[in-house]
Amino acid sequence: MSDPFVRNPCRYPDEVRARAPRGFRDQVRRAAAVERLPVSEFIRRAISDRIAAVSPDDPDPFRPAPGARSAA
């Protein structure tokens, strides 16, 4: 999209906003503290576990697709 009046041009024309439920941050902090991890590492592990659960065929979902160009 190359519209000069669009504040945040992206592939999707509609802006999507999402908010976490009230108290979610506190729950994540408590869960990270129980596992003795920084919050960022706790979230990284949770996301990678979820990706692994959704795509069990792909051992490395962050690997670029075959033939795809990598950003320089």
C-alpha positions in Angstrom: 0.0 0.0 0.0 1.5 3.3 -0.9 -1.3 5.7 0.1 0.2 8.9 1.5 -2.7 9.3 3.9 -2.2 5.9 5.6 -0.4 6.4 8.9 0.9 2.8 9.2 1.0 1.2 5.7 1.1 -2.6 5.8 -0.1 -5.6 3.9 -3.5 -5.5 5.6 -5.7 -2.4 5.1 -7.5 -2.7 8.5 -5.7 -1.9 11.7 -6.0 -4.6 14.3 -5.9 -3.8 18.0 -5.9 -6.4 20.7 -5.7 -6.0 24.5 -4.8 -8.6 27.0 -7.4 -9.4 29.6 -7.1 -7.5 32.9 -4.5 -9.1 35.2 -2.7 -11.0 32.4 0.6 -9.2 32.9 0.6 -10.1 36.6 -0.2 -13.7 35.8 2.7 -13.9 33.4 5.1 -12.2 35.9 4.0 -14.7 38.6 4.4 -17.7 36.3 7.9 -16.5 35.2 8.9 -16.0 38.8 7.7 -19.6 39.7 10.0 -20.9 36.9 12.7 -18.5 37.9 13.0 -17.0 34.4 12.9 -13.4 33.1 9.5 -12.6 31.7 10.9 -12.2 28.2 12.4 -15.7 28.3 9.2 -17.2 29.7 7.2 -15.6 26.8 9.8 -16.7 24.2 9.6 -20.3 25.5 5.8 -20.2 25.5 5.6 -19.0 22.0 8.1 -21.5 20.7 6.3 -24.3 22.5 3.0 -23.2 20.9 4.6 -23.1 17.4 6.0 -26.5 17.9 2.6 -27.8 19.0 0.9 -26.3 15.9 3.5 -27.4 13.4 5.1 -30.7 14.5 6.5 -31.4 11.0 8.7 -28.4 11.0 11.6 -28.7 13.6 12.7 -25.1 13.1 9.7 -22.7 12.4 12.0 -19.7 12.4 14.1 -21.0 9.6 13.5 -19.1 6.3 11.6 -21.1 3.6 13.7 -22.8 1.0 14.6 -20.4 -1.8 13.5 -17.4 0.3 15.8 -14.4 0.4 17.1 -13.3 3.8 17.2 -9.7 4.8 20.6 -8.1 4.5 
